[in-house]
Amino acid sequence: MARIWTSICAVTLGYAALATPQLARAAGNLDTWLASETTVARQGILDNIGGNGVYAASAKSGIVIASPSTDSPDCK
């Protein structure tokens, strides 16, 4: 029975790998990307915290909004 599950998992992972679009290689090095991404990621987190967050304006101070989306799906 374990062989069947292993085969199913292998086929599923293989299909997922082939179906995933190929990502273009970045033109810089990892350190450069990490430096810029750190700033973007940190700001994205802060934007979802109530009090001063751009996307959490209706939340009380300190509340973290997981998804500020209000449509597709409606997460109010």
C-alpha positions as CSV (number, residue, x, y, z in Angstrom):
1,M,0.0,0.0,0.0
2,A,2.9,2.4,0.8
3,R,4.2,1.9,-2.8
4,I,0.9,3.0,-4.2
5,W,0.9,6.2,-2.1
6,T,4.5,6.9,-3.0
7,S,3.7,6.5,-6.7
8,I,0.7,8.8,-6.4
9,C,2.7,11.5,-4.6
10,A,5.6,11.2,-7.2
11,V,3.2,11.6,-10.1
12,T,1.4,14.5,-8.4
13,L,4.7,16.3,-7.7
14,G,6.0,15.6,-11.2
15,Y,2.9,17.0,-12.8
16,A,3.1,20.1,-10.5
17,A,6.7,20.7,-11.5
18,L,5.9,20.5,-15.2
19,A,2.7,22.6,-14.9
20,T,4.5,25.4,-13.0
21,P,5.5,28.2,-15.3
22,Q,9.2,28.7,-15.5
23,L,10.4,31.8,-13.6
24,A,12.9,34.1,-15.2
25,R,16.3,34.2,-13.6
26,A,17.0,37.4,-11.7
27,A,19.7,39.6,-13.1
28,G,21.4,40.3,-9.8
29,N,22.8,38.4,-6.9
30,L,21.0,37.0,-4.0
31,D,22.3,39.6,-1.5
32,T,21.0,42.5,-3.6
33,W,17.6,40.9,-4.0
34,L,17.4,40.1,-0.2
35,A,18.3,43.7,0.6
36,S,15.5,45.1,-1.5
37,E,13.0,42.4,-0.6
38,T,13.5,43.0,3.1
39,T,12.3,46.6,2.8
40,V,9.3,45.6,0.7
41,A,8.3,42.7,3.0
42,R,8.7,44.8,6.2
43,Q,6.5,47.6,4.7
44,G,3.9,45.0,3.6
45,I,3.7,43.7,7.1
46,L,3.5,47.2,8.7
47,D,0.8,48.2,6.2
48,N,-1.5,45.4,7.6
49,I,-1.2,46.5,11.3
50,G,-4.0,48.7,12.6
51,G,-3.3,52.2,13.9
52,N,-1.0,53.4,11.2
53,G,-1.3,50.7,8.5
54,V,-2.4,51.7,5.1
55,Y,-4.5,48.6,4.6
56,A,-5.8,48.3,8.1
57,A,-7.3,51.8,8.6
58,S,-10.5,50.4,10.2
59,A,-8.7,48.1,12.6
60,K,-7.9,49.1,16.1
61,S,-4.2,49.9,17.0
62,G,-2.0,46.8,17.0
63,I,-4.5,44.5,15.3
64,V,-2.9,42.6,12.4
65,I,-5.1,42.1,9.3
66,A,-4.3,38.9,7.5
67,S,-6.1,39.9,4.3
68,P,-7.2,43.4,3.7
69,S,-9.1,42.3,0.6
70,T,-12.8,43.2,0.5
71,D,-13.7,41.4,-2.7
72,S,-12.9,38.2,-4.5
73,P,-13.4,36.8,-1.9
74,D,-15.0,39.3,0.5
75,C,-12.9,39.1,3.6
76,K,-14.7,41.7,5.7
